[in-house]
Amino acid sequence: MELPLMIITLLKLAMLSKSKISIRFFDDREVRAVWDDANAKWWFSVLFIIAVLRDQDDYNKNRNYWKYLKAKLKKEENELGSVTIQLKLLANDGKHYNTDMLDYNGIIALGKTFPSKIANRFIENILSNSL
């Protein structure tokens, strides 16, 4: 699905479900977010954040990396894995799938597991453009 069509589809879905969906870009990479009215905050897709932080386009590699990282963090009793929630997002195939999501604090915690300039720039960018 081409990006403009995907954005239109996401906007239609947002209007139907009365939830706000945002597609943000960082270094030409998409990061999806969903507004949570009950808690008045944005939730960001972990897999899109992983793609940015790893500079990796392959969805399966990012998914496998998140699976590995989440298990590792759980073993280390790091709370990052437990602060994720799952929300359904529209995928490129037109179906809705549960996706791990993080809020701002979770993004900062995830960024700390990636000690790199990209992670620092991403965190600064996401916080400065979203608060």
SULLINNOR-V427603 format. One record per residue. RES is the residue in one small letter. PSI is psi as a letter, one per 40 degrees, with the letter a starting at -180 (none if undefined). NEAR is the number of other ideal C-beta (glycine too) atoms within 10 Angstrom. Layout:
BEGIN
RES/PSI/NEAR  RES/PSI/NEAR
END
This chain:
BEGIN
m/h/13  e/i/7  l/d/9  p/d/8  l/d/9  m/d/16  i/d/14  i/d/12  t/d/14  l/d/17  l/d/13  k/d/11  l/d/15  a/d/16  m/d/11  l/d/8  s/e/12  k/f/7  s/i/14  k/h/14  i/h/18  s/h/14  i/h/15  r/i/16  f/h/10  f/h/18  d/f/10  d/f/6  r/h/16  e/h/15  v/h/20  r/i/20  a/i/23  v/h/21  w/h/14  d/h/16  d/d/9  a/d/5  n/e/10  a/f/7  k/i/13  w/i/20  w/h/24  f/i/24  s/h/20  v/d/24  l/d/18  f/d/22  i/d/29  i/d/21  a/d/23  v/d/24  l/d/22  r/e/17  d/f/10  q/h/14  d/d/9  d/h/11  y/d/14  n/d/8  k/d/13  n/d/20  r/d/15  n/d/12  y/d/17  w/d/20  k/d/11  y/d/10  l/d/18  k/d/17  a/d/11  k/d/12  l/d/17  k/d/13  k/d/9  e/e/9  e/f/8  n/h/16  e/e/11  l/d/20  g/d/20  s/e/11  v/e/14  t/i/18  i/i/15  q/h/12  l/i/18  k/h/14  l/i/21  l/h/19  a/i/13  n/d/9  d/e/7  g/e/9  k/i/9  h/h/12  y/i/11  n/h/10  t/h/21  d/h/21  m/i/24  l/i/21  d/a/18  y/d/16  n/d/12  g/d/22  i/d/23  i/d/15  a/d/17  l/d/24  g/d/21  k/d/13  t/e/13  f/g/18  p/g/8  s/i/12  k/d/8  i/d/15  a/d/20  n/d/13  r/d/14  f/d/22  i/d/19  e/d/11  n/d/16  i/d/22  l/d/12  s/d/8  n/e/9  s/e/14  l/none/7
END
